[in-house]
């Protein structure tokens, strides 16, 4: 199997999952939008987005689906398969519509747009994103104040998914420190090598710098 990735948030998440699970999968940096590459990758993912898992049979795209497949393939409970699975899916679903979405809104304005020359930072959108961040962070703070991880006593894909944008907080500058339990949880994730440095030893060109 081969996992095509870039350094952007969702591909980074997929690489972190693969390395955490020690999945037997080759990791290859890809640029589906680069000149001469489009048709190659369109056959793997009609959206031309990463990550993509090339496997026997049909290619698999979308990060959550890839995480589910790799966890099942390795026989891991990282993607919960017991009575905790509904709770894990709840956090994955809620996170993508709330906490992860809020982080994405702020990171898009303060990071991605400037990094790729898409346009200036829209401060009104930053403020909207920060309001959404605080609403979601307060809920997570209450939950994490009484537990180490989101589901059960060990890390799960819910934790990785919820934290998708936290490795990019040097750009987004979200006030994680205002929420002690949330900050403690983020620190626990950073103690996991596959999360902290998923690209170690890989050919993976750095993201463009953010100007000034």
N, C-alpha and C positions, 0 to 999 in steps of 0.2 A: 504494500500500500504506500501511497505517497500523499502527503499533506502539503498543499500549496498555500503559501502565506505571505504576508507583508508585515510591516511594523505597526500597522494601524490597529485600533482597539479590538475589533472582533477577531481578526486573524491572530493577534497576540494571544487572546484568550484561548483560541483553539490550540496554539502551540503549547501554552502553559498546561492545558489539559493533557495533551499527548505526552508531554515530558513528565508530568506528575504521575500519570498512569504507567509510565515506562512502556508505552505501546510500541510495538514493532512496526514503525512507520517511518519512511524517509521524509525528511523535511526539506522543502525546496522553495526558495524565495521566488516570487512570481510577480509579473506586471502585465495583467491582462489587457490594459489599455495601451500598452506600448506599441510602437509601429511594428507591424508584421506579426503581432502576437494574438490579435483579436480572435481570429477564426479558430486557432488552437484551443483557446480557453472557452469560447462560446460552445464548443462541443461538450465541455465539462460542466459549464454553468451558463445558461442563457442570459443571466443577469450580468455576467462579466465581473462578478464580485468575488472577493476572497473572504473566508477560506474555502477551499475545495478539497475534499478527500477523494482521491482516485483509488478505487478498490475493485476487486473482481465484480463484474456485473455493472450495475449502474453507479455513476459517480454520485457522491453525496455532497450537497452544499447546505449552508446555514449552520452557524456555530453550534447552536443547541443540539441540532440533529447529530452533528459530528461528535459532540461530547457524549451524547447518549450511546451512539454506536461504539465509540472507543471504550467506554466504560463496560458495556456488555461484552465487547470483544475480549477484554482483558479479565473479565470475571470480577470486576471491582464493584463495590457498593458506593463509589463516588457519585454516580447517578443512582439514587436510591431506587431499589426495586422491591422493597417490602412495604409495610404499612406507613412508612415515612415518605413514600413517593408523592402522594397528594400534597403534603406539606411542602416538599421541595419544589414541586411545580407551582404551588401558590406563590412562593417567594420569587421564583424565576419570572413568573407572569407579572406579579405586582412590581417587582424591581424594574423590569423593562418599561413599564408604563409610568413609573413614578421616579424612584431614586436614580436609576440608570439614565432615564430620559432627561432628568434635570441636569445630571452631570454632563451629558452629551450636549445639551443646549449651551451651557457655559463654555465647555471645551471647544465647541464649534466656533463660537465668537472669538474667544481669547487665544485659541490655538490653531485649529484647522484653517480658518479663513485667512489668517495672517501667514501661516506656514506655506500655503499654496497660492497666495496672491489672489484669493477669490474676492476679496473686498475688505473694507474696514470693519473693525469690531463695532457691532451695534449695541450700545450700552443699555438701551431699553430691553433688548432681548436677554442681555446678561442679567439685568435685574429680575426679569420674569423667571429666568432659570434659577437664580439664587433663591427666589421665593419658593419655587417648587422644591429646590434642594432642602431648604429648612423644614418644609412640611414633611417631606419624606424622611429626612435625617432624624427628626424628633420621634417618629414611629420606630425607626431602627434603634435609636438610643434606648427607648423603653424596652424593646425586645432583647437587645444585647446586654443590657445591664444585669440580666439574670441568667445568661447562658454564654458559653464560649463561642459557639457557632450557631448558624441560623437553624440547622436541623440536627437534632440529636447531639451527641457528644464528640463528633468528629467532623472534619471539614467535608463539605459536599459541593457539588456543582453550583448549588444555590449561592454559596459564598463567593466562588469565582465569578459567577455571572453578575452578582450584585456589585462587585468591585471592578467591573470592566474598565472604568475610566480613571480609577484612582492612581494607576501608574503614570498617568499623564497630568497629575495635579500640579506639577511645576508650571504648566501652561495655564490650566484652568483656575488655580489658586482658590479652590473651594475651602471653606473654613472647617475642615474636618476636626481641627483641634477644639472647636467649640463643643464637641460631643465626645466626652471621655470614653464611653463604652465603644462608640463607633471607632474612635482612634485606636483603642486597644485591639479591637478586632482587625482593623487594617494592619496594625503592627504584627499581629499573629500571622496574617497572610504573607507579609514580607519575610517572615522567618522560613517560608517554604521556598527552596531554591528554584523550583520549576515556575513559581509565580514571580519571584523577585527578578530573575534573569533568564527568561525562557529562550533568549536568542544566543546564549553562551555557546561558543564554538561553531555557530552557524554563519554562512554567508548571508548577511542581512544588512544591506546599506542603511545607514542612519536616515531618519526622517529629516527633511529640510529644516534648517534652523528658523526660529521665529525672529523676524527682523526687529532690531532695536528694542 
